Amino acid sequence: MASSIERYFNVALYLLVLTGFGALASTGGLDLPAVIIVGLAFAFRGYQLFTRRESAIPERWTTLLTLAYILVYLADYFFVSRSFLGATIHLVLFAMVVRLFSLQRTRDHYMLAVLSFLMVLAAAVLTVNSIFLLAFAIFLLVAIVTFVLMEMRHSIAAEPTHADDPQGLSLRGAFPNQRMAYGLLAIAPALMLMILAGSFFIFFFLPRVSSRYLSAYTPSSDVSTGFTDRVQLGRIGQIQQSSAVVMHIEIQDDMQGAYDLKWRGIALTNFDGKTWSNSYEQTLLPLSGDGWYRLAPLINTTHSNTGRVIHYRVLMEPLGTNVFFLADKPLRLAGNFRQVSMDSGTAVYDLDVDHPINRYDAESRLVEPDAEELRLASNLSPPSMDPYLKLPTLDPRIPKLSEDITAAATSNYDKAVAVERYLSTHFGYTLELPRTMPQDPLANFLFERKRGHWRIFRQYDGRYASLVAHSFAHRHRLSRWRIQRPHRPIRDPRQ
């Protein structure tokens, strides 16, 4: 029995390390030479186990090889892989191969088990493919068999008087070692299924139950600006005020944090009196030969050749959004995304479900319109503004108020300045909105409550200036995230 357990344990430990390496290799993150070299080592070790020809590297040589690989690791880090993760994975593979052929002590077995787990952990970092779930299930099955055999091996070693192999057949006509093998093959899948079922319960069911339970004690209408394509006025409750990091932005050649920018998400155009929504259809963007998605040709804008072009890199936290946040007048976008789309409101979306938004590069043209030039512009709204000027039935006091405010203004720009000045001086600022939704949120804000949060449109139609000013945040969703120094983490928006 002891010899059978020892042999089964060596085979199970070999399969454990092999499945860990298979999970890592299936991600595609390993270079071909590493896969070939380690694959040959596994093939040779498997041949040894099959033919029962054991050979081990002397412990002295193991120590020398480990010390020598320190120089190899440094060379790999600086000249070959040029990354910490790649060089560390090569180090783990080297240690695994050395330990695979130098199993002399119990600690060597533990070391191989830990290295196999590290390979699975590295595979989880390198991929989000569903194939990893299958590889992990196989690894879990082999790990159960391995650790059961490891415990049996330790028990027999602790009680040498019980380690003699029994002779003859059992009452059921099978040798005890065969019955042990059948028992392991029966119990290991059952344990694996129970572990996976428990994991499913913990990671998929409990968070949803707990979130519903805890939501009873917290406001249920919190909103983060820029992440939704539908906003209902008067029902958005209290805007989130969180210090959690949302994204990091690095602007090329900006070492002093000289830029004070707003980052644009989704544009909302349709207003029914209470709700803003987005009805834009998205257009797939072709990927150019240099790896960039061109955004500028789809943007109808003036001053197309003026202003300063900036290049920046964005590192997003996992927020569950497929919208790219870009500085105004985006020109092009690059990242590990196979499908990118853009709507006519110039919002850019990630359609690649296998590659969520985490890091991307972009270029934008920063344009600072001249006030005198804006005053000389035509008072007729350009055709591109028509979707934003379609309004439902308004309280008759709103057009009258906008006419009174802008009576002395002669241009759209002066009307915008007049509305901004009026709202800044006649209304209070608060992040808390009414608990109950008013019948007419706009009229309630302008003539009764006279406090709230809003932002100012850059272009106005004078007849509905007050409405446009109040609704600007819900139309264009310009997040007031500011950069104050290079590499500063950008936190949740405050309005």
N, C-alpha and C positions, 0 to 999 in steps of 0.2 A: 504493500500500500504506500509506503513512504517513497519508494522509487517512482511509482506511478504519479503520485502527487507532485514530486519534483519535476518530472518530465512535463506533466500538464501545465505546471506553473511556468516553466521556461517557454513553452509554446504560447501560453496566454500573454505573458509579458512581451514576447516578440510581436504578437498580433496587436497588442495595445500600442506599442511604439509605431508599428506599421500603419495603423489606422490614424494615429495622430499626424504622421508624415503625409498620409494620403489626403487628410483634410486640409493641410497646409498647401500641398501641391495643387489641389483642385481650385484654389483661389486664383491661380495664374500669377501670383506675386513672387514666385521663385524663378531664378534664372535657370536656363537649360543645363549648364554645367553642374550646378548643385543638384538638380533633379537626377541627372544621369549618374553622378558619383555616388550619391546616397542610395539611389535605386540599386546599383550594383552591390553595394555593401549589404543591403537587405536581402538581395538574391543569394549572396554567399552565406549569410547567416541562416537563411531558410534552408539552404542545402545542408548545412551542418546539423540543424535540428532534424531534418528528414532522415539523414543517414546516421544520426547519433554519433557524429565525430566531433567531439568538443575540443576546442583549442582557445586559449585565452592569452591576451597580451600581458606580459609581466607587469606588475604594479610599478616597478621602477621606470619602465618605458612609458607607462601611462602618465606619470608625473612629468617626465621630460617633454612629452608631446603637448601636454597642457601648458607648460611654461613657454614652449616654443610658439604656441599659437597666439600668445599675447602680441608678438610682433606681427603675425599674420593678420590679427584683428585690427591693429592700428593701420596697416597698409590697406586692408579692405575698406576701413572707414574713410580714409583720406583719398584713396586713389581708385578703388574699384567700385564699391557700392555708393560711396559718398553720401551715405545716410546712416543714421544711428539704427533705425529699424532693420535695414537690410544687413548691415554688418552684424547686428546682434542675432538675427535669425541664422546667419552662417555659423556664428559661434555655438548656438544651440545645436545645430545639426552636427557640427564637429564633435561636441561633447557627447552627443547621443551615439554616434558611430563608435567612438572610443569606448564608452561604457558598454555598448552592445557586445564588444569582443573582450571585455575584461571583467566579467561577472564573477567575483570572488567572495564578496562579503554582502551582508544584508543591506548595507547602505548603498551598494551599487544598484540593487533592485529598486530601492526607494528613489534613487537619483533618476533612473530611467522612467519611472512612473511620473515624476515631477516634470521631466523634460517632455514627455508625451503630452502632458497637460499644457505646458507652455506652447507647444506647437499648435494645439487646438485654440488656445487663447490668441496666438498670432493670427491664425486663420480667421477668427472672429473680427479682428481689427482690419484685415485686408479685404474682406468681402462682405456684401449684404445679400448675396445670392441665396436662394432657397435651397440649393444643393448642400450648403453647409449644414442645414438642419438634418438632412439624411446622414451626412458624415458624422455629425455629433451623436446621433442616435446609435450608430454602429460603434463609435468610440465608447459610449456609455455602456453598451451591452458587453463589450470586451472588458471594460474596466471592472464591471461587477464580477465577472468570472475570475479576473486576475486577483482582485482583492479577497475574494472568498478563498481561492487557492492559497494566497499568501497567508491568511489566517490559519488555514489548515496546516500549512507547512510549519508555521511557528508553533502550533500546538503539539505537533508530532516531535519537533525538536526539543520542546520543553519536557516531554514525557517519553524518553527513549525506550522504556520498557514496553510501550504500546506500539512501537514502530515496526514490529515484525510483520512481514507480509503473510497473510493467511493462505493456507493451501487448499486447493480444491474448489469446487463450485459451491455457491450458496444454495439456499433452499429453493430459490426461484430459477436455478439453472444458469446463472450468470456470475461471472467473477465480480468481487466487490469493487474493483477499480472500474469495471464497465458500468456497474450500477451507479457509482459516483459520477462518472461522466454523463450518464443519462440524467441523473438528478440535477447536475449543473446546467445542462442544456434545457431543462424544463423550468428551473427556478429563475435563471438569469433573465430571459425575456419577460417573465411576469414582473420581476423587480423593475426592469427598465420601463415597462409600460406604466407601472404605478408612479415611478419618479417623473416621467413625462406628464402624466395626468396631474400630479401635484404641481409641477412647474406651470402647466397651463392654467390651473386654478389660481396660482399666486400672481402670475404676470398678466393675465387677461381678465380674470373675473373680479378679484379683490379690488384692484384700482378703480374699477367702474362702480362697484358697490360703495366703496369708501368715499368716492367723490360725490355720489348722490347723497350719502348720509351727511357728509361735512358741508355740502352746499346748503343744507337747511339752516346752518348757523352763519353763513356768509352771504353777502350780496350776490345774487345770481345773474346780474346784468352787467358785470364788468366787461370792458371792451379795451383792447389795445388798438390804437389807430393804425391804419394802413394795412391791416391784415384781413379785411372782410370786404365782400362785394355787395353787401346790403346793410344799411343802417336805418333804423327807425327813430325819428326825432322824438324826443320826449320820453324814450324808453331805454336809452342807453345807460342810464344809471350813473354810477360814479366811475369815471375813467381810472383805469389802473394806475397806481403810483407805486412802482416797484423799482428797487435798485438792482435787479438782476441784469446781468450783461446780456445784451441782445446781439451785438455784432461789434467787431473790431474793424477799423478802416485805416489803411495806410496810404497816404497820398504821396506819389513820387516827388522827390526833391523838396518836400515840405518838412523841414526839420524844426520849425518854430511853431507849428500849429496856426498858420496865418489864415486859414480858410474858415469861414463861418457858413456852413452849407446846410441845406435841407435835403432829405433823402426821400424820393418819391416812390410810392407803391402803386395802388390802384386808383383809377379815376372813375367816379360815379357820375352818371349823367341824367338818369331818369328820376323825376320827382313827382309824386302823386299827391303832395300836400302833407304827407307824414313820413314817407319812406324814400330814401335814396337807394337806387340800385344800378347795376351795370348791365347793359344789353349789347355791349360790343362783341362782335365776332372776332375770333383770333385767327391770325395768319401765320403759318409756319415760316420760319426764317431759314434760308439756305446757309450752310456752313461753307465759308470761303476756304480757299486753299491754304491760307496762313493760320487756320484754326480759329478765326474770329467770326462772330455773327454781326453782320452790318445792320445797325439800327437807324442811321441817319437818313437813308433814302425814304423810309416810311414816315418820317416826321416832317410835317408841313410847318415850317417855321421861317420866320424872317431872320435877318442877321446871320445867315448860315455860314458866312465866311469870316465873321468877326468874333471877337472874344478870345479868351485863353483856353486852350485845350489842356486838361489835366488827366493823368493816368493814375488809377487807384486800385487797390486790392481790398476786397471785403471778405472777412471771415465771419460767417453767420453761425450763431448758436442754433441747436436743433429746435426750431420753433414750429415745425409742421406746416410751413407755408411754402407755396411754390412760386412766389412773387419775388422778383429781383428788386432790390432797393438801389436806385441809381440817382446820381446828381442830375440836375436839370440839363436838358439838351443832350441826352446820351447819344454817342456816336457808334460805339461797338462794344461787344461783350465776348469774353472768352472764359472757358471753364470745361470741366469734364461732364458735359451734358450733350446727349445725342439728339435731343429735340428741344428747340426753343421757339416760342411763339410770341407774337406781339399783337395787341389790338389797336384799333384806331385812336384810342385814348392814350397811346404810347406806354401802356403798362406792359411789362415783359414777364413771361411765364416760363417756368421749367416744366416740360411735359415728360421728362425722362424719370419714370417711377423708380428705376434702379439706381439713380444718382440724385438724391435730394440735394437741395441747395446747402452747401457748406462753405465753399471758397470759390471766388470768381474774380476776374480782372475786368475792368471796364475803362472806357474813356468818355468824357463829357466835355462839351464846350460851354464855358461859363460866359454868359452875356449879361452885361449891365446896361440896360436901355437908358438913354439920355432923356431927362425930364422934358427938355425943350423939344426934342424929337417926338416924344409922345404927345405933347400938346398940339403939334402940327399935323398929327396923323388924322385920317378921316374919322368922323364921328359914326360912320356906319360900321357895324360889327362885321368882321370877316366871316365868310361862309363856314369856316371851321368852328365858329362859336355857336352855330345854330342849335346843335344838340343841347348845349348848356342853357339856352334861353327859352326852351319849351317849358312853360309853367302851367300848373293847374289853376283852378279858380282861387283867387286870393281875396283876403279880407280887403275891402275897398280902402281901408285906412293905410295899407302898406304902399300902394302907388302914390297916394297923396303925400305920405311922409317923405318918400324918396324925392318927389318933385319939390317939396319945401326945402329939403336939405341941399339939393343941387341947383336951386334956382339961379344962383349967381355964377355958376360954373359954365364955361363955354365949350369945354372939351371933355371927352371921356376920362382923360387922365385927371383933370381937375375935379370931376364928379367923384372919381374914386378917392381922391385925397379928402374931399369934403365928407364922404360917408365914413372914411376911416377916422377922421377927426371927431365926427359926431358920436360914433360908437365908443370911441376911447374916452370921451368926456361925459357921456350921458348914461353909461351902463356900467354895472359892477361886474366883477370877475369871480366866478366860483366853479369848482369842479363837480359840485353836487347839483343834480337836476331834480325837478319835482318828483315825488314818489308816485304820483298818478299822472297819467298821460293827459294833457289838455286836449280839448276838442280841436283847437287850432294851435299847434305848437308855435308857429311863427308869430301870430298875433299875440299870444300869451307872452312870448319873450319880448316883443317890441313895445307893447303897450301896458302890460300888467306886471310881470315879474321883473323885467329890466335888469337881469343879471344872468350870466351863464358863461359859456366859453365859445369862442368863435375865432375865425381868421379872415383876413381880408383878401378878396379877389385882386388879381393883377389887372384884369380887364373887366369893365362893367358895361351894362346897359343902364343908362340913367333912370329909366322908368322903374326898374326893379332892383335898384342898388342895395336897398336894405336887405332884401331877400338873398341876393347873391352874397353879400358880406356875411350874413348869418350862416349860410349853408356852405361856405367855402371849404371848411374842414371836411365836410362829408362828400363833397364833389371830388376834390383833388387829393385828399388824404396826404397832405404834405406833413411828414413827421418832423417835429422840431427837435431832431437829434443833432447836436452840434459837436464839432471837433475843436477841442481847446488845446490839444498838444498831440504830437505824433504818437501813434499806436495806442491812443487812449481808448479804452473800451466804451462803446456806445451803449447806454442803458435805456430802459423802457421810456417811451415818450411821456412828456408832461405837457399838458396843454394849458 
